Structure formats: structure tokens, C-alpha cells
């Protein structure tokens, strides 16, 4: 058995798990659908799946022979009944397949559980991106966002930032409690990183020290209810490592300065400069309108004055 010293990365830490597979999303959605409104599922999610399978001509079963043709036509009545049964609020609110029809005949069936990789050019990409994000543990949000920033948008902040802001608004009801603050932090961090990279190229010193980055993540963790009582510190450190790019070459994360600082982020070892770091972090959260975190940072600053 592995101890806290060095645990294997969890399944969600593999980049391949960030790929937007509509079939995989649907399977997970069937187990977790009660977090969404029935209206959202029936009018938004169903439409997206229906239009996706049609756009990609997905045929799970087609009327290639008499037996399959009979089977498909026998699906019409239960399919229609599932749609008419609006009172069945305890079950999933729409069938897990779509019927292709020509007049009164059904010529094909598309299962929503088929493996369908969705990219930026596909219909309803914003919805499938959001559903996949909601199925990603908040501890791995930075990995997910970084993966699609790189793979889907070619590291183009001019396209990715407006996209992230748009989904934060469009799906606010589901993202606001945990994911929107992390999206905002990702946007701000990457915007600053681009500016700092430009400064480095111009010969100016780079900003965002390790101490500042650890403090930012510490207060974010506090806001989300993430602490050492409910999450392994090693996993917290890996999350910060992925977001900041610090200590990525280390063989044992527990031996890194990142891990040590995260284990006691409010321990003041730098006298006046630590208060300056707190002020820097507070100002950053103010730009994101995260007022509750601003209050917590202000309390910490006040205790040191």
C-alpha cells in the first residue's frame, strides 16, 4: 500500500481523460443527472446529442436487413412513450438513443453512448466542454483547462479567454459555485503569464513568485473547502504544480519547496515582504471580484500589522 509520501497520480490526471467524448459524458450523466433541471436536460442536452449524432452520421443500428428493420420499427412506440412520460421525474428524462426516420419508417438508430470525440468545430462544443468540465474533479480543473488551451485552441488566449468567459455566463447556474472562480483564476494567471513572458524576452525580471502562487492557491482551496483534513497534501501540491509549472522535474514532490510552503503557507519567513505578498494576492482577487477571499486575506494582513 502506498502512503502519503508518494501516491500514484489519480486517473483524472492523465491528459487522455480530458478528451471530450460525448458517449463517455452521457454514460456519466445517466448516473448524475439529478444535479441538472429536467428542462435543461430535455431541451438543451437532448437537442445537442441529437444534432451531434446527425452531424456525424452516427448509426449504431441500421435497417440493413428485414430483422433489423423490424427491430427498429418496434422502437418507435417505446421511444415516443419515453418522451410523453413527463411525470417520470425519478428517471432519466429522455431516451439514450435517437431514431432516424423517413416518413413512417425508421431506418437507423444512434446510441448516445457511442464514442464521439467533440472538438471546437463541432455543434454544441460549448455544452459538451461544460459537461465534461463538470464531470472533472475541481482538483484537476487546471489540468483540464490547460489541456484544451493547448490542444483545442492552440494556446491562443484571444480565442480561449472569450470562450471560457462565455461558458461561465451561459452555464452560470451549474458552474458558479466551484468552477467559475477556477476559470477566472486560470484566465488571470495565463494573461499575466503571457505578459511576464514578454517581459522576460525584453530582459525584465519575471513576476509571480512561488510564495505568491502558493498563497493564491491556499486561499482558493479555503474558499472551496479543500484542506488537509479532507484532501491529501500531495494531491494538493500536484494541483498547484500543474497550474504553476513549478518543480515539474522533481522526482518526489514532497521534497520540493512548493510542497513545503503549501504545508504551512501562512508561516512568515520573509518579514515585511510576506505582507507585501498578501497585499499582492488580495489585489489579484479584487480584480476577480472574489470578495469573500479578499476579506480573508485582509484579516490575515490585519493580524500582522
FIVEXLUM-576007 format. One line per 8 residues: number of its first residue (from 1); for each residue x, y, z of N, C-alpha, C, CB. Coordinates in steps of 0.2 Angstrom, whole numbers, plus 2048, in hexadecimal, padded with zeros to 3 digits. Glycine has a CB too. Example, Ala and Ser with C-alpha at 12.3 -4.5 7.8 and 13.67 -1.06 7.14 Angstrom:
1) 842/7E4/827/83E/7EA/827/842/7F0/827/839/7EA/82D ~ 840/7F5/823/844/7FB/824/840/800/827/846/7FD/81D .
% end
This chain:
1) 804/7FA/800/800/800/800/804/806/800/7FB/800/806 ~ 803/80B/7FC/807/811/7FC/804/816/801/806/815/7F5 ~ 809/81A/804/807/81E/809/807/825/806/80C/81E/80F ~ 806/82A/80B/805/831/809/80C/834/805/804/836/80F ~ 811/831/807/818/833/804/817/834/7FC/81D/82F/806 ~ 815/82E/7F9/815/82F/7F2/810/82A/7EF/81C/82C/7EF ~ 80A/82D/7EE/804/829/7EB/804/82A/7E3/7FE/82C/7EE ~ 802/824/7E0/801/825/7D9/7FC/82A/7D7/7FE/81E/7D6 .
9) 7FD/82E/7D1/7F9/833/7CF/7F2/82F/7CE/7FB/836/7C9 ~ 7ED/833/7D0/7E6/830/7CF/7E4/830/7C7/7E1/835/7D2 ~ 7DF/82C/7C5/7DD/82B/7BE/7DC/831/7BB/7D7/826/7BE ~ 7D9/836/7BE/7D7/83C/7BB/7DE/841/7B9/7D3/840/7BF ~ 7E3/83F/7BB/7E9/843/7BA/7EC/841/7B3/7EF/842/7BF ~ 7EA/83C/7B0/7EC/83A/7A9/7E9/83F/7A4/7EB/833/7A7 ~ 7ED/841/7A0/7EA/846/79B/7E5/843/796/7F0/849/796 ~ 7E5/83C/795/7E0/839/791/7DA/839/794/7E2/832/790 .
17) 7D9/83A/79A/7D3/83A/79E/7CF/841/79D/7D3/839/7A5 ~ 7D3/846/79A/7D0/84D/799/7CD/84D/792/7D5/852/79A ~ 7CE/848/78E/7CB/848/788/7C3/848/788/7CD/842/783 ~ 7C0/84C/784/7B8/84D/785/7B5/847/780/7B6/854/782 ~ 7B3/842/784/7B0/83C/780/7A9/83D/782/7B3/835/783 ~ 7A4/83E/77E/79D/83F/77F/79A/839/782/799/841/779 ~ 79C/833/77F/799/82D/782/79B/82C/789/79C/827/77E ~ 7A1/82D/78B/7A4/82C/792/7A0/831/796/7AB/82D/792 .
25) 79F/837/794/79B/83C/798/794/83A/799/79B/843/794 ~ 791/837/794/78A/835/795/789/82F/79A/787/833/78E ~ 78E/82A/79A/78E/825/79E/78E/828/7A6/794/820/79D ~ 793/82C/7A7/794/830/7AD/78D/834/7AF/79A/834/7AD ~ 78B/837/7AA/785/83B/7AB/77F/837/7AD/783/83F/7A5 ~ 77E/831/7AB/779/82D/7AD/779/82B/7B5/779/826/7A9 ~ 77F/82C/7B8/77F/82A/7BF/77F/831/7C3/786/827/7C0 ~ 780/836/7C0/780/83D/7C4/77C/842/7C1/787/83F/7C3 .
33) 776/840/7BE/772/845/7BA/76E/849/7BF/76D/841/7B6 ~ 76D/847/7C5/768/84B/7CA/76B/852/7CC/767/847/7D0 ~ 772/853/7CA/775/859/7CC/772/85F/7C7/77C/859/7CB ~ 76F/85C/7C1/76D/861/7BC/765/861/7BC/76F/85F/7B5 ~ 762/867/7B9/75B/867/7B9/758/863/7B3/759/86E/7B8 ~ 752/860/7B4/74F/85C/7AE/74F/860/7A8/749/859/7B1 ~ 74D/866/7A9/74C/86A/7A3/753/86B/79F/74A/871/7A5 ~ 758/86C/7A3/75F/86D/7A0/761/866/79C/764/86E/7A5 .
41) 75F/860/79F/761/85A/79C/75D/859/796/760/855/7A1 ~ 757/85A/796/752/858/791/753/85D/78B/74B/858/793 ~ 754/863/78C/754/868/787/75B/86B/785/750/86E/789 ~ 760/86A/789/766/86C/787/76B/866/786/769/870/78C ~ 76C/861/78A/770/85C/78A/76E/857/784/771/858/790 ~ 767/855/784/765/851/77F/766/854/778/75D/84F/780 ~ 764/85A/777/765/85D/771/76C/85D/76E/763/864/771 ~ 771/85E/773/778/85E/771/77A/857/76F/77C/860/777 .
49) 778/852/773/77A/84B/771/776/849/76A/777/846/776 ~ 770/84B/769/76D/849/763/770/84C/75D/765/84B/763 ~ 772/853/75E/775/856/758/77C/854/757/775/85E/759 ~ 780/852/75D/787/84F/75C/787/849/758/78A/84E/763 ~ 782/844/75A/783/83D/756/780/83E/74F/77E/838/75A ~ 77C/843/74E/77A/844/747/77F/847/743/773/848/746 ~ 783/84C/746/788/84F/742/78E/84B/741/78B/855/746 ~ 78F/845/745/794/841/743/792/83A/740/798/83F/74A .
57) 78B/83A/73F/788/834/73C/78A/82E/740/78B/833/734 ~ 788/82E/746/78A/828/74A/784/823/74A/78B/82A/752 ~ 785/81D/747/780/818/747/782/812/74B/77F/816/740 ~ 77F/811/751/781/80B/755/77E/805/753/77F/80D/75D ~ 778/806/750/774/800/74D/771/803/747/76F/7FD/752 ~ 771/800/741/76E/802/73B/76A/7FD/738/773/805/736 ~ 765/7FE/734/760/7F9/731/763/7F6/72B/759/7FD/72F ~ 768/7F2/72C/76C/7EF/727/768/7E8/725/773/7ED/729 .
65) 764/7E5/729/760/7E0/727/759/7E0/72B/764/7D9/729 ~ 755/7DB/729/74E/7DB/72B/74E/7DA/733/74B/7D5/728 ~ 752/7D7/736/752/7D6/73D/754/7DD/741/757/7D1/740 ~ 759/7E0/73E/75B/7E6/741/756/7EC/740/762/7E9/73F ~ 753/7EB/73A/74D/7F0/738/747/7EF/73D/74B/7EF/731 ~ 746/7E9/73F/740/7E8/743/742/7EA/74A/73E/7E0/743 ~ 748/7E9/74C/74A/7EB/753/74A/7F3/754/751/7E9/754 ~ 74C/7F6/74F/74C/7FD/74F/745/800/74F/750/800/749 .
73) 740/7FD/74B/73A/800/74B/736/7FE/752/736/7FD/745 ~ 738/7F9/755/735/7F7/75C/738/7FC/761/737/7F0/75E ~ 73D/800/760/73F/805/764/73B/80C/764/746/807/763 ~ 737/80D/75F/733/813/75F/72F/814/765/72F/813/758 ~ 72B/80F/766/726/810/76C/729/812/772/721/80A/76C ~ 72E/80D/775/731/80F/77B/735/816/77B/736/809/77D ~ 738/817/775/73B/81E/775/736/823/776/73F/81E/76E ~ 731/823/773/72C/829/773/729/829/77A/726/828/76E .
81) 728/823/77D/725/823/784/72A/826/789/724/81C/786 ~ 730/825/788/736/828/78C/735/82F/78C/73D/825/78B ~ 734/832/786/733/839/786/72D/83C/788/734/83B/77E ~ 728/838/788/721/83A/78B/721/83A/792/71C/837/787 ~ 725/836/795/725/834/79C/728/83A/7A0/728/82E/79E ~ 725/840/7A0/728/846/7A4/728/845/7AB/725/84C/7A2 ~ 724/840/7AE/723/840/7B5/728/83B/7B8/71C/83E/7B7 ~ 72C/838/7B4/731/833/7B7/737/837/7B9/733/82E/7B2 .
89) 737/83B/7BF/73C/83F/7C1/742/83B/7C4/73A/845/7C5 ~ 741/835/7C6/746/831/7CA/74B/82E/7C5/742/82C/7CE ~ 749/82E/7BF/74E/82B/7BA/751/830/7B5/74A/825/7B6 ~ 755/82D/7B1/758/831/7AC/753/834/7A7/75E/82E/7A8 ~ 753/83B/7A6/74D/83E/7A2/74D/83D/79B/74D/845/7A4 ~ 751/839/798/750/838/790/754/832/78E/753/83E/78C ~ 752/82E/789/755/828/787/75D/829/786/752/825/781 ~ 760/824/786/768/824/785/76A/823/77E/76B/81F/789 .
97) 765/824/779/766/823/772/762/827/76E/765/81B/770 ~ 763/828/768/760/82C/763/75E/828/75D/764/832/761 ~ 757/828/75B/755/825/755/755/829/74F/74E/822/756 ~ 758/826/74A/758/82A/743/751/827/73F/75E/828/73F ~ 74D/82B/73D/747/829/73A/747/82C/733/741/82B/73E ~ 743/829/72E/742/82B/728/73A/829/727/746/828/722 ~ 736/82F/727/72F/82D/727/72D/82A/72E/72D/829/721 ~ 72A/824/72D/728/820/733/72D/81A/734/721/81D/732 .
105) 732/81A/730/737/814/731/73D/817/735/739/812/72A ~ 740/813/739/746/814/73D/74B/811/739/745/812/744 ~ 750/814/737/756/811/733/75C/811/737/757/815/72D ~ 75D/814/73D/763/813/741/762/815/748/769/817/73E ~ 766/813/74C/766/815/753/76D/817/755/764/80F/758 ~ 76E/81D/759/774/81F/75B/774/81F/763/776/826/759 ~ 779/81B/766/779/81B/76D/77E/821/770/77C/814/770 ~ 77B/824/775/77F/82A/777/785/828/77B/77B/82E/77C .
113) 786/821/77C/78C/81F/780/791/81D/77B/78A/819/784 ~ 790/81E/775/796/81D/770/79C/821/772/793/81D/769 ~ 7A2/81F/770/7A8/823/771/7A8/829/76C/7AE/81F/771 ~ 7A7/82F/76E/7A7/835/769/7AB/83A/76C/79F/837/767 ~ 7B1/83B/769/7B6/840/76B/7B3/847/768/7BD/83F/769 ~ 7B2/84C/76D/7B0/853/76B/7B5/858/76B/7AA/854/770 ~ 7B6/85C/766/7BB/861/766/7B8/868/765/7C0/85F/761 ~ 7BC/86D/765/7B9/874/764/7B5/875/75E/7BF/879/764 .
121) 7B6/871/758/7B2/872/752/7AC/86E/752/7B6/870/74D ~ 7AA/86A/757/7A4/867/758/79E/86A/75B/7A5/860/75B ~ 798/868/759/792/86C/75B/792/86B/763/78C/869/758 ~ 790/870/766/78F/870/76E/795/86F/771/789/86B/76F ~ 79B/870/76F/7A1/86F/772/7A1/872/779/7A7/872/76E ~ 79E/878/77A/79E/87C/780/79B/878/785/79B/882/77F ~ 795/874/784/791/870/788/795/86A/78A/78B/86E/785 ~ 798/866/785/79C/860/787/7A2/862/78B/79E/85D/781 .
129) 7A5/868/789/7AB/86A/78D/7A9/86B/795/7AE/870/78A ~ 7A3/86E/796/7A1/870/79C/79F/869/7A0/79B/875/79C ~ 79C/865/79D/79A/85F/7A0/7A0/85B/7A2/795/85A/79B ~ 7A5/85B/79E/7AB/857/7A0/7AF/85A/7A5/7B0/857/799 ~ 7AF/861/7A5/7B2/865/7AB/7AE/863/7B1/7B1/86C/7AA ~ 7A7/863/7B1/7A4/861/7B7/7A5/85A/7BA/79C/862/7B6 ~ 7A7/856/7B5/7A8/84F/7B7/7B0/84E/7B9/7A7/84A/7B2 ~ 7B3/854/7B9/7BA/853/7BB/7BB/856/7C2/7BF/858/7B6 .
137) 7BF/852/7C7/7C0/854/7CD/7C3/85B/7CE/7C4/84F/7D1 ~ 7C1/860/7D2/7C3/867/7D2/7CB/867/7D4/7C0/86A/7D8 ~ 7CD/861/7D7/7D5/861/7D8/7D8/861/7D1/7D6/85B/7DC ~ 7D5/85F/7CC/7D8/85E/7C5/7D6/863/7C0/7D7/857/7C3 ~ 7D3/868/7C2/7D0/86D/7BE/7D6/870/7BA/7CC/872/7C2 ~ 7DB/872/7BD/7E1/875/7BA/7E3/871/7B4/7E6/877/7BE ~ 7E4/86A/7B5/7E6/866/7B0/7E2/865/7AA/7E7/85F/7B3 ~ 7DB/865/7AC/7D6/865/7A7/7D6/86B/7A2/7CF/864/7AA .
145) 7D6/871/7A5/7D6/877/7A2/7DD/878/79E/7D6/87D/7A7 ~ 7E3/876/7A1/7E9/876/79D/7E9/872/797/7EF/875/7A2 ~ 7E6/86C/798/7E6/867/792/7E3/86A/78C/7E3/861/795 ~ 7DD/86D/78E/7D9/870/788/7DB/876/785/7D1/870/78A ~ 7DF/87A/78A/7E2/880/787/7E7/87E/782/7E5/884/78E ~ 7EB/879/784/7F0/877/77F/7EE/873/779/7F5/872/783 ~ 7E9/86E/77A/7E7/869/775/7E2/86C/771/7E5/863/778 ~ 7DD/86F/774/7D7/872/770/7D8/879/76D/7D1/871/775 .
153) 7DC/87D/771/7DC/884/76F/7E3/886/76D/7D9/888/774 ~ 7E8/881/76D/7EE/883/76B/7F2/888/76F/7EE/885/763 ~ 7F0/889/775/7F3/88E/77A/7F1/895/778/7FB/88D/77A ~ 7EC/895/774/7EA/89C/772/7E5/89F/777/7E6/89C/76B ~ 7E8/8A3/77B/7E3/8A7/781/7DE/8AB/77E/7E8/8AB/785 ~ 7DF/8AE/778/7DA/8B2/775/7D4/8AF/773/7DD/8B6/76F ~ 7D4/8A8/772/7CE/8A4/771/7CC/8A1/777/7D0/89F/76B ~ 7D1/89E/77B/7CF/89A/781/7CC/89E/786/7D5/896/783 .
161) 7CF/8A4/788/7CC/8A8/78D/7C5/8AA/78C/7D0/8AE/78E ~ 7C3/8AC/786/7BC/8AE/785/7B7/8A8/786/7BB/8B1/77E ~ 7BA/8A2/783/7B6/89C/784/7B5/89A/78B/7BA/896/780 ~ 7BA/89A/78F/7B9/898/796/7B4/89D/79A/7C0/898/79A ~ 7B5/8A4/798/7B0/8A9/79B/7A9/8A8/799/7B3/8B0/799 ~ 7A8/8A6/793/7A2/8A5/790/79E/89F/793/7A2/8A3/788 ~ 7A2/899/794/79F/893/797/79D/895/79F/7A3/88D/797 ~ 7A1/899/7A2/7A0/89B/7A9/79A/89E/7AA/7A6/89F/7AC .
169) 798/8A2/7A5/792/8A6/7A5/78C/8A1/7A3/792/8AC/7A0 ~ 78D/89E/79D/787/89A/79A/785/894/79F/789/897/794 ~ 78A/891/7A3/788/88C/7A7/78A/88D/7AE/78C/885/7A5 ~ 789/894/7B0/78A/896/7B7/787/892/7BC/788/89E/7B7 ~ 780/890/7BB/77D/88C/7C0/780/886/7C2/776/88A/7BD ~ 785/883/7BE/788/87D/7C0/78F/87E/7C1/787/878/7BA ~ 792/883/7BF/799/884/7C0/79B/889/7C6/79C/887/7B9 ~ 797/88D/7C8/799/893/7CC/79B/891/7D3/793/897/7CD .
177) 799/88B/7D6/79B/88A/7DD/7A2/887/7DD/796/884/7DF ~ 7A5/884/7D8/7AB/881/7D9/7B0/883/7D3/7AB/87A/7DA ~ 7AD/882/7CD/7B1/883/7C7/7B3/88A/7C5/7AE/87F/7C2 ~ 7AE/88E/7C5/7AF/895/7C2/7B5/898/7C6/7A9/899/7C3 ~ 7B6/898/7CC/7BC/89B/7CF/7C2/898/7CD/7BB/89A/7D7 ~ 7C2/892/7CB/7C8/88E/7C9/7C9/890/7C2/7C8/887/7C9 ~ 7C4/891/7BE/7C5/894/7B7/7C8/89B/7B7/7BE/893/7B3 ~ 7C5/89F/7BB/7C7/8A6/7BC/7CF/8A6/7BE/7C3/8AA/7C1 .
185) 7D0/8A2/7C2/7D7/8A2/7C4/7DC/89F/7BF/7D8/89D/7CB ~ 7DA/89A/7BB/7DD/898/7B5/7DF/89D/7B0/7DA/892/7B2 ~ 7D9/8A1/7AF/7DA/8A6/7AA/7DF/8AC/7AC/7D3/8AA/7A9 ~ 7DE/8AE/7B2/7E2/8B3/7B5/7EA/8B1/7B5/7E0/8B5/7BC ~ 7EB/8AA/7B7/7F2/8A8/7B8/7F5/8A7/7B1/7F1/8A1/7BB ~ 7F1/8A5/7AC/7F4/8A4/7A5/7F5/8AB/7A2/7EF/8A0/7A1 ~ 7F0/8B0/7A3/7F1/8B7/7A1/7F7/8BA/7A4/7EB/8BB/7A2 ~ 7F8/8B9/7AA/7FE/8BC/7AD/805/8B8/7AB/7FE/8BB/7B5 .
193) 804/8B1/7AA/80A/8AD/7A7/80C/8B0/7A1/808/8A6/7A7 ~ 807/8B1/79C/809/8B4/795/80D/8BB/796/803/8B5/791 ~ 80A/8BF/79A/80E/8C5/79B/815/8C5/79E/809/8CA/7A0 ~ 815/8C0/7A3/81C/8BF/7A6/821/8BC/7A2/81B/8BB/7AD ~ 81E/8B7/79D/823/8B4/798/826/8BA/794/81F/8AF/794 ~ 821/8BF/792/823/8C4/78E/829/8C8/791/81D/8C8/78C ~ 828/8C9/798/82D/8CD/79C/833/8C9/79C/82A/8CE/7A3 ~ 833/8C3/79D/839/8BF/79D/83D/8BF/796/838/8B7/79E .
201) 839/8BF/791/83C/8C0/78A/840/8C7/78A/837/8BF/785 ~ 83D/8CC/78D/83F/8D2/78C/845/8D4/792/83A/8D7/78D ~ 846/8CF/796/84C/8CF/79A/849/8D2/7A1/851/8D4/798 ~ 843/8D2/7A2/840/8D4/7A9/83F/8CE/7AD/83A/8D8/7A8 ~ 83F/8CE/7B4/83F/8C9/7B8/837/8C6/7B8/841/8CB/7BF ~ 837/8C0/7B9/830/8BC/7B9/82D/8BD/7C0/831/8B5/7B7 ~ 826/8BE/7C0/822/8BF/7C6/81F/8B8/7C9/81D/8C4/7C6 ~ 81A/8B9/7CD/817/8B3/7D0/81C/8AE/7D3/812/8B0/7CB .
209) 81E/8B0/7D9/822/8AC/7DD/81F/8A5/7DF/826/8AF/7E3 ~ 823/8A0/7E1/820/89A/7E4/81C/89C/7EA/826/895/7E5 ~ 81E/8A0/7EE/81A/8A1/7F4/813/8A5/7F2/81E/8A6/7F9 ~ 813/8A9/7ED/80D/8AC/7EB/808/8A7/7E8/80E/8B2/7E6 ~ 80B/8A2/7E4/807/89D/7E1/804/898/7E6/80B/899/7DC ~ 808/896/7EB/806/892/7F0/800/895/7F4/80B/890/7F5 ~ 801/89C/7F6/7FC/8A0/7FA/7F5/8A0/7F6/7FE/8A7/7FB ~ 7F6/8A1/7EF/7F0/8A1/7EB/7EC/89B/7EB/7F2/8A3/7E3 .
217) 7F0/895/7EB/7EC/88F/7EB/7EA/88D/7F2/7F1/889/7E8 ~ 7ED/88F/7F7/7EB/88E/7FE/7E4/891/7FF/7F0/890/803 ~ 7E4/897/7FD/7DD/89B/7FE/7D8/898/7FA/7DE/8A2/7FD ~ 7D9/896/7F4/7D4/893/7EF/7D2/88C/7F3/7D7/891/7E8 ~ 7D7/888/7F5/7D5/882/7F8/7D0/883/7FE/7DC/87E/7FB ~ 7D2/888/802/7CE/88A/808/7C7/88B/806/7D1/890/80C ~ 7C6/88F/800/7C0/891/7FE/7BC/88B/7FC/7C0/896/7F8 ~ 7BF/886/7F9/7BC/880/7F6/7BB/87B/7FC/7C0/87D/7F0 .
225) 7BD/87C/802/7BD/877/807/7C2/872/807/7B6/874/807 ~ 7C7/873/803/7CC/86E/802/7D2/86F/807/7CF/86E/7FB ~ 7D3/86A/80B/7D9/86B/810/7DC/864/812/7D6/86E/817 ~ 7E1/864/816/7E4/85E/818/7E0/859/81B/7EA/85F/81B ~ 7DA/85B/81E/7D6/856/821/7D2/852/81C/7D1/85A/826 ~ 7D1/854/816/7CD/851/812/7D0/84F/80B/7C7/854/810 ~ 7D6/852/80A/7DA/850/804/7E1/84F/806/7D9/856/7FF ~ 7E5/84A/802/7EC/849/803/7F0/84F/801/7EE/842/800 .
233) 7F4/851/805/7F9/857/804/7FD/855/7FD/7FE/858/809 ~ 7FF/84F/7FC/802/84E/7F6/7FE/84F/7F0/804/846/7F6 ~ 7F8/84E/7F0/7F3/84F/7EA/7F2/857/7EA/7EC/84C/7EB ~ 7F2/85A/7EF/7F1/861/7EF/7F7/864/7EC/7F0/864/7F6 ~ 7FD/862/7EE/804/864/7EB/804/863/7E3/80A/861/7EE ~ 802/85D/7E1/802/85B/7DA/7FD/860/7D6/800/854/7D9 ~ 7F8/862/7D9/7F3/867/7D6/7F7/86D/7D5/7ED/868/7DA ~ 7FA/870/7DA/7FD/876/7D9/803/875/7D5/800/878/7E0 .
241) 807/870/7D5/80C/86E/7D0/80A/86F/7C9/80F/868/7D1 ~ 804/86C/7C7/801/86C/7C1/7FF/873/7BE/7FB/867/7C0 ~ 7FC/877/7C3/7FA/87E/7C1/800/883/7C1/7F5/880/7C7 ~ 805/882/7C5/80A/887/7C5/810/885/7C0/80D/888/7CC ~ 811/87E/7BF/817/87C/7BB/81D/87C/7C0/818/880/7B6 ~ 81C/87C/7C6/822/87C/7CB/824/875/7CD/820/880/7D1 ~ 82A/874/7CD/82D/86D/7D0/82B/867/7CB/82B/86C/7D7 ~ 82A/868/7C5/827/863/7C1/82C/85D/7C0/825/865/7BA .
249) 833/85F/7C1/838/85A/7BF/83A/856/7C6/83E/85D/7BD ~ 836/857/7CB/838/854/7D2/835/84D/7D2/835/858/7D8 ~ 839/848/7D4/837/841/7D4/833/840/7DA/83D/83D/7D5 ~ 834/844/7E0/82F/843/7E5/82D/84A/7E7/833/840/7EB ~ 826/84B/7E7/824/852/7E8/824/854/7EF/81C/852/7E6 ~ 825/84F/7F3/825/851/7FB/82B/854/7FC/824/84A/7FF ~ 830/853/7F8/837/856/7F9/838/85D/7F6/83C/852/7F7 ~ 832/860/7F3/833/866/7F0/831/86C/7F5/82E/866/7EA .
257) 833/872/7F3/831/878/7F7/82A/879/7F6/835/87E/7F4 ~ 827/877/7F0/820/878/7EF/81C/874/7F5/81E/876/7E8 ~ 81E/86E/7F6/81A/86A/7FB/81B/86D/802/81D/863/7FA ~ 821/86F/803/823/871/80A/81F/878/80B/82A/872/80B ~ 81F/87C/806/81B/882/808/814/881/808/81D/887/802 ~ 811/87D/804/80A/87B/804/808/878/80B/808/877/7FE ~ 80D/874/80E/80B/871/814/80A/876/81A/811/86C/816 ~ 80D/87C/819/80C/881/81E/80C/888/81B/811/881/824 .
265) 807/88A/816/808/890/812/808/896/816/802/88F/80D ~ 805/896/81C/805/89D/81F/80A/89E/824/7FE/89D/823 ~ 80F/89A/824/815/89A/829/819/8A0/826/819/894/82A ~ 81A/8A5/829/81E/8AB/827/826/8AA/828/81C/8B1/82B ~ 829/8A9/822/830/8A8/823/834/8AE/81F/832/8A2/81F ~ 830/8B3/81D/833/8B8/819/832/8BF/81B/831/8B7/812 ~ 830/8C0/822/82E/8C6/825/82A/8CA/821/835/8CA/826 ~ 82C/8D0/81F/827/8D5/81C/825/8D3/815/82A/8DC/81B .
273) 829/8CF/811/828/8CD/80B/822/8C8/80A/82E/8CA/807 ~ 820/8C5/810/81B/8C0/810/814/8C4/810/81B/8BC/816 ~ 814/8CA/814/80E/8CE/814/80D/8D1/80D/80F/8D3/819 ~ 812/8D2/809/812/8D5/803/80F/8D0/7FE/819/8D7/800 ~ 811/8C9/7FF/80E/8C4/7FB/807/8C3/7FC/812/8BD/7FD ~ 805/8C4/803/7FD/8C4/804/7FA/8C9/801/7FC/8C4/80C ~ 7FC/8CF/801/7F9/8D5/7FE/7F9/8D4/7F6/7FD/8DB/7FF ~ 7FE/8D1/7F3/7FE/8CF/7EC/7F8/8CA/7EB/805/8CC/7EA .
281) 7F8/8C5/7EF/7F3/8C0/7EE/7EC/8C3/7EF/7F4/8BA/7F3 ~ 7EB/8C7/7F4/7E4/8CA/7F5/7E2/8CE/7EF/7E5/8CF/7FB ~ 7E7/8D2/7EC/7E5/8D6/7E6/7E3/8D2/7E0/7EB/8DB/7E5 ~ 7E6/8CC/7E0/7E5/8C8/7DA/7DE/8C5/7DB/7EA/8C2/7DA ~ 7DC/8C3/7E1/7D5/8C1/7E2/7D0/8C6/7E1/7D4/8BE/7E9 ~ 7D2/8CC/7E3/7CD/8D2/7E2/7CC/8D3/7DA/7D0/8D8/7E4 ~ 7D1/8D2/7D6/7CF/8D3/7CF/7CA/8CD/7CC/7D6/8D2/7CB ~ 7CA/8C8/7D0/7C5/8C2/7CE/7BE/8C3/7D2/7C8/8BC/7CF .
289) 7BE/8C8/7D6/7B8/8C9/7DA/7B6/8C3/7DE/7B2/8CA/7D5 ~ 7BB/8C0/7E1/7BA/8BB/7E6/7BB/8BE/7ED/7C0/8B5/7E5 ~ 7B5/8C1/7EF/7B6/8C5/7F5/7B6/8C1/7FB/7AF/8C9/7F5 ~ 7B4/8BB/7FC/7B5/8B7/802/7BC/8B6/803/7B0/8B1/802 ~ 7BF/8B4/7FE/7C7/8B3/7FE/7CA/8B9/800/7C9/8AF/7F8 ~ 7C8/8BF/7FD/7CC/8C5/7FF/7CB/8C6/806/7C8/8CB/7FB ~ 7C5/8C5/809/7C4/8C6/810/7C9/8C2/814/7BD/8C5/812 ~ 7CA/8BB/812/7CE/8B7/816/7D5/8B9/816/7CE/8B0/813 .
297) 7D7/8BB/810/7DE/8BE/80F/7DF/8C4/813/7E0/8BF/808 ~ 7DA/8C9/813/7DB/8CF/817/7DB/8CD/81F/7D5/8D3/816 ~ 7D8/8C8/821/7D8/8C6/828/7E0/8C4/82A/7D4/8C0/82A ~ 7E3/8C0/825/7E9/8BE/826/7EE/8C3/826/7EB/8B9/820 ~ 7ED/8C8/822/7F1/8CE/822/7F1/8D2/828/7F0/8D3/81C ~ 7EA/8D3/82A/7E9/8D7/831/7EC/8D3/837/7E2/8D7/832 ~ 7ED/8CD/837/7F0/8C9/83C/7F7/8CA/83D/7EE/8C2/83C ~ 7FA/8CC/837/801/8CD/837/803/8D5/838/804/8CB/830 .
305) 7FF/8D9/838/800/8E0/839/801/8E2/840/7FB/8E5/836 .
% end
